[in-house]
Amino acid sequence: MADEVKQRKIEHVNIALERDVSAPQRANWSDIQFVHQALPEVDLDQVDLTTSFLGHTLRYPIFMSSLTGGHPDVININRNLARAAEHYGLALGVGSQRAAILNPELAASYTITRENAPNAFLIANIGAPQLIQQAGHPPFTLEQVRRAIEMIQANALAVHMNSLQEAAQPEGDRNAVGEAAALKQLVQHIDRPVISKETGAGVSREQALLLRSCGVSAIDIGGAGGSSMSAIEAARSQSRGDARTMNIGQLYRDWGIPTPIAVVEASTARLPLISTGGVRNGLDAARALALGATMVGIGFPFLKAASESYERVCEVIEGIISELKVAMQLGGAANLSQLRATDIVVTGATREWLTLRGFEEDLKAMAQRRWRRIQKSALSSSPSSSS
Ligand SMILES: Cc1cc2nc3c(=O)[nH]c(=O)nc-3n(C[C@H](O)[C@H](O)[C@H](O)COP(=O)(O)O)c2cc1C
């Protein structure tokens, strides 16, 4: 079992780097448009991206998403990511730590992150399927989960939800009964905030409320539109000649709630949200933040850059930050709370979905944030309102 998990970890990385594993829908980011401010009254060089997340102050609202670990060949990737997280003050996740929980000799591929990022906000990672009994293995003990946190002296624990990936995986865990109850139990017994994290199929309004009732501190909505774990598993199945799971992986490559929609749906839970899934530039990031996300999570672009060099990771970060600042200036926002008060117009397939799901009034309010503020202040300063 331990060797199987280790082998899978390197296959995931190699497939993601060698093939196109993106979901065809690309999250429909262009459905979200800012209302341009011709006189924005914001200095581009003074835009403040400071973010507060789970009691910590981060310099930027960017999470380098949970990607890898568990194989000696990925140590360099995690080192490059960690050095950048430390330099820029970003939050960083490690990939699932199951490999090192089963085989402590693999811990170095995870501990390299804390060694290179002594002050960064690090997020440990385990899977929800490992919290319950599966056909092939028992659930993790509390002690094992704590070991994952201690391994990288994590500031928080992400519990990934990946039923789609498991269904498309030749050796995947098939049981999902009892995950919510197990999550609730876990939250009560560990002393770090728990982030529940989808891995590409998104979180709906109702599921976000369920997660809140489990006591999680934040949700990474991990929507559809970016890297598809289903596509990655299809490629693994193909190389093994497993036609059944290969077909499932390909058929469901585009399955899930697109990222911007999941941000709006999950906002109902009123928890800090990370918007991950197909965020590819600073404009996508600005859109996600204006929709209500606390941070954006970015996976593949950082994986690719970190497989090249530390300098390349820095270039990607600098690019995203500069692009994000431009969207903020043109939207008239000097900081992130002002960004969440800018006008955004949601159109196309994103609007259609959200309207049918009962979010029409929310969309109107997003498109008229300034106008409603103007009307409100006009009303409160009119003579008749004071009489
Ligand atoms: C190669 C690879 C491995 C991943 N491994 C994990 C993992 O172990 N745990 C996890 O929570 N998410 C994992 N993810 C999902 C990412 O954290 C992220 O949600 C996903 O890549 C979507 O973001 P993106 O479109 O920016 O790549 C992995 C993604 C990739 C591409």
The ligand as an SDF file (V2000), in Angstrom:
LIG
                    3D

 31 33  0  0  0  0  0  0  0  0999 V2000
   -0.5050   16.9660   -9.8380 C   0  0  0  0  0  0  0  0  0  0  0  0
   -1.5320   17.4120   -8.8750 C   0  0  0  0  0  0  0  0  0  0  0  0
   -1.5940   16.8280   -7.6150 C   0  0  0  0  0  0  0  0  0  0  0  0
   -2.5510   17.2360   -6.6800 C   0  0  0  0  0  0  0  0  0  0  0  0
   -2.5830   16.6660   -5.4390 N   0  0  0  0  0  0  0  0  0  0  0  0
   -3.4390   17.1200   -4.5060 C   0  0  0  0  0  0  0  0  0  0  0  0
   -3.4230   16.6060   -3.1810 C   0  0  0  0  0  0  0  0  0  0  0  0
   -2.6410   15.7110   -2.8630 O   0  0  0  0  0  0  0  0  0  0  0  0
   -4.3020   17.1110   -2.2700 N   0  0  0  0  0  0  0  0  0  0  0  0
   -5.1870   18.1070   -2.5990 C   0  0  0  0  0  0  0  0  0  0  0  0
   -5.9460   18.5580   -1.7470 O   0  0  0  0  0  0  0  0  0  0  0  0
   -5.2430   18.5990   -3.8570 N   0  0  0  0  0  0  0  0  0  0  0  0
   -4.3940   18.1440   -4.8030 C   0  0  0  0  0  0  0  0  0  0  0  0
   -4.4170   18.6730   -6.0750 N   0  0  0  0  0  0  0  0  0  0  0  0
   -5.4500   19.6700   -6.4280 C   0  0  0  0  0  0  0  0  0  0  0  0
   -4.9070   21.1020   -6.3390 C   0  0  0  0  0  0  0  0  0  0  0  0
   -4.6900   21.4460   -4.9920 O   0  0  0  0  0  0  0  0  0  0  0  0
   -5.8990   22.1060   -6.9570 C   0  0  0  0  0  0  0  0  0  0  0  0
   -7.1160   22.0360   -6.2540 O   0  0  0  0  0  0  0  0  0  0  0  0
   -6.1150   21.8320   -8.4340 C   0  0  0  0  0  0  0  0  0  0  0  0
   -4.8690   21.6860   -9.0830 O   0  0  0  0  0  0  0  0  0  0  0  0
   -6.9220   22.9380   -9.1110 C   0  0  0  0  0  0  0  0  0  0  0  0
   -6.1890   24.1320   -9.2140 O   0  0  0  0  0  0  0  0  0  0  0  0
   -5.5420   24.6000  -10.6070 P   0  0  0  0  0  0  0  0  0  0  0  0
   -6.6230   24.5870  -11.6320 O   0  0  0  0  0  0  0  0  0  0  0  0
   -4.9940   25.9590  -10.3450 O   0  0  0  0  0  0  0  0  0  0  0  0
   -4.4580   23.6080  -10.9380 O   0  0  0  0  0  0  0  0  0  0  0  0
   -3.4770   18.2610   -7.0220 C   0  0  0  0  0  0  0  0  0  0  0  0
   -3.4000   18.8430   -8.2980 C   0  0  0  0  0  0  0  0  0  0  0  0
   -2.4530   18.4390   -9.2150 C   0  0  0  0  0  0  0  0  0  0  0  0
   -2.4100   19.0970  -10.5590 C   0  0  0  0  0  0  0  0  0  0  0  0
  1  2  1  0
  2  3  1  0
  2 30  2  0
  3  4  2  0
  4  5  1  0
  4 28  1  0
  5  6  2  0
  6  7  1  0
  6 13  1  0
  7  8  2  0
  7  9  1  0
  9 10  1  0
 10 11  2  0
 10 12  1  0
 12 13  2  0
 13 14  1  0
 14 15  1  0
 14 28  1  0
 15 16  1  0
 16 17  1  0
 16 18  1  0
 18 19  1  0
 18 20  1  0
 20 21  1  0
 20 22  1  0
 22 23  1  0
 23 24  1  0
 24 25  2  0
 24 26  1  0
 24 27  1  0
 28 29  2  0
 29 30  1  0
 30 31  1  0
M  END
$$$$
